[in-house]
Amino acid sequence: MTMIEAIQSAHDVAMERDERVVVFGEDVGYFGGVFRCTAGLQKKYGKTRCFDTPISELGIVGSAIGMAAYGLKPCVEIQFADYMYPAYDQIVSEAARLRYRSAGEFTCAMVVRMPTGGGIYGAQTHSQSPEALFTHVTGLKTVVPSNPADAKGLLLSAIEDPDPVIFLEPKRLYNGPFDGHHDRPIQSWKKHALGEVDRGHFLTPLGKAVVRRNGEDATILAYGTMVHVATTAADEAGLDAEIIDLRTLLPLDLETITESVRKTGRCLVLHEATLTCGFGAELAALVQKHCFYNLEAPIIRVAGWDTPYPHAQEWQYFPSPGRVGEKLRELVRA
């Protein structure tokens, strides 16, 4: 499956198993979503369980919160992560706090799916990576898969979770493998970006990272698209780097991170979002706190520029294997 097919399969399995699961958003029903992640669901389950909404992100999320409070399990789509800002107040002020403000009388078991990141020349309003805006909010869980099998297993876990989950889907990975270069055929990582996915029900646990590649020279912490960039960068730099795919930003698997950094003594944090106040800053702070006496060099962050996403210079903004490899060599030399 591609990631699109895996996400569609997760919806199908969840809706078949539990009649409380409803799916909706802009163009989600009849058309099957702008990226086709919900294709065929309305035809199979009807217009009351998979339906289109007006162009109102605030209304989409607000409706989902009400449904969740009264026992349904909505899985809604925001067409691009860039469009979530009108809904941000509903997510932060209502969804994330409902369990706390009601002393557990009400919960908000809902999923908000969003295509995220660049790599498709979407420019400023179709390329943002806003994960740090959600990881800052108590009461939310934030997930970013890097391959189809994880996308399905994590989405099923998110739908079955009793609390609100933000599910960010790297659209650069939607249709197949990617090694970080936009100007050459894909050669590597097909087993992770395009691969076999169980058509049935299975869960990938939230809060559990995975070691994608074992190594001794340094640890690279990455998620989503950047997992693939990290692998190509390490290969091209000729370095034995250990690559951790976080998969879930909150809850975070600190144990896997610290175990790796204590072994390698060096850490590079990689993400596509802008550098300043990005999630990488939190990762760097945690590594510094828990691995201080094991570090042999300062932690390095590699990220997008602190600018709006530039259309003409997208692949200079996008952390490339070359840029990552240069910093990785600098880290190992230190």
Summary of the structure (lengths in Angstrom):
residues: 334
radius of gyration: 19.3
end to end distance: 41.6
largest distance: 59.9
contacts: 1212
relative contact order: 0.12
helix: 40%
strand: 17%
